[in-house]
Amino acid sequence: MQWFDLALKTNEMLLSSGSVIRMRTERIAKAGLAPSAADLAEFQLMGNEKLAAASESGIAMVKQWHSSHLSLANRVLQQWVQSTTAFFSLAGSVTPAQAAAHGDALVQSATDTVSAASQLSDMAVHIAREGLEPIHAAATSNARRLAELESSPD
């Protein structure tokens, strides 16, 4: 469900970005070689917003990555060690009862590994969501603001 929500937010951001690009391109074309003070301010804002959103996005993703990667890396390493230990214990088992006990440990280790992989997916979606948020906010805000300017009488 988290990936679906991220996809919806990405779609909204892309639609807003397309709208902003269209409105700003029209404004640039109308301004021609003699842009007004308002046009110049909008063109300046355009560049500053892109830099700010990209910076915020990068910082947000790094913070999210930093807060979750160490614990996940530790868990993945633990699962790998447990899986390897269970596998080699199974190979060295002498009796059927010992083999069954080691087999159960191997199954549990595999289950834990799948759980760790799921956590990796969750971490990835959180990083992507954090990175998308500043860009989404800028694009949707600009789309609303420029639409209001476009619809207001000159």
N, C-alpha and C positions, 0 to 999 in steps of 0.2 A: 504494500500500500504506500510505503514511503517513496518508492521509485515512481509510482503513478502520480503522487502529489508533486514530486519534483518535475515530472514531465509536464503537468498542467501549468506549473509556475513558469517553466521554461517557455512553453507555448505563449503564455500571456506576455512574457517579456519580449519574445520575438515579434508578436503582433504589434505591441506598443513601439518597439524599435522601428519597425517598418513604417508605422504611421509618423513617427518623429522624423525619420529620414525624408519621407515624402514632403512633410510640411516645411522642413528646413531647406530642402532643395528648392521648393517653390519660392520660398522667401529669398534665397540667394539669387535665383533667376530673376525675380521681380526687382531686386535691389540693383542688379546690374553693376555698372561702374560707379554709381553714386549711392552707396548704402546710407541709410539714415543713422542717426545716433542709436536708435532702438535696434536696428539691424546689426550694427557693429557690436552692441552689447550682447545680443543673442549669439553672434558668431564667436565672441570671446567666451561666453558661458559654455558654448558647445564643447570647446576644447578642454576647458577646466573641468567640466563635469565628467568627461571621459577619463581624464587622469585620476580624478578623485575616486570614481567608481572602481576603476581598475586597482588602485592602491588599496581601497577598503576591501575589495574582493580578495586580493592576495593575502592581506593581513588576516582576514577572517578564516581563510582556508588553512593558513599556517597555524593559527591558534587552535583550530579544531583538530588538525593533524597532531599537533604537539600534545594536546590533552588526551588523545586516545591511542596513539600508536605504541607507546611504551608498554602499556598494559596488554594490548593485543599481541604485540611481538613476544612478550613473555609467555602468554598463554599458548601461542602457536608453538614455541620452543618446547614448552612442557608437554604438549600433545605429541609432538614428534618424538621426544624421548620416551614417553609412555608407550607409544605405538611400537617403536623399535624394540624396547625392552620386552613387551608382550610378544612380539613376533619371534624374537630369538629365544624367549622362554618356551614358547610353543614348539619351536623346532627342536629344543633340547629335552622335551618332556619324555619321561620314561614310561609312565603308566597312563592308561586311558583317563583316569580321574585327574591326574596332573594336566594332561592335554586339554581336558574339558575346562578346568579352572583357568588355564592360560588362554584358552579360546574365548572364554567369557571376558577376560581382561582385554583381549584384542578387540572384541566387539565394542566394549565400553569405550576404549580408546578411539576407535573409529567414530563412534557417536560423538564423543567430545571434539574430535577434529572437525566434524561437520558443523557442530555448534560454533566453533571458533571461526570457521569459514563464513557462517551466517553473520557473526559479529563483524567480520571484515567488510561484508556487504553493507551492513548498517553504518559502519564508520565511513565508507565511501559516500553513501548518500548524505550523511551529515556534512561531510566536507564540501560536497557539491552544493548542497543547500546553502551553507554559509557563504560560499563563494558567489552564488547566484544572487543572494539577497540585495547587496548594494547596487548591482547592475539592474536588477528587476525594479528596485525602488526608483532609481533615476529614470529608467525608461518609461515606467507607468506614470510617474509624476510629470515628466515632460510631455507625454502624450496628452494628458488631461490639460495641462497649462497651455500648450500650443493649440489644442482644439478650442479652448475658450477664447484665445486671442484671434483665431481664425474666424470664429463665429461672431465676435463682437464687431460692431460697426466701426469703420475706419475714421 
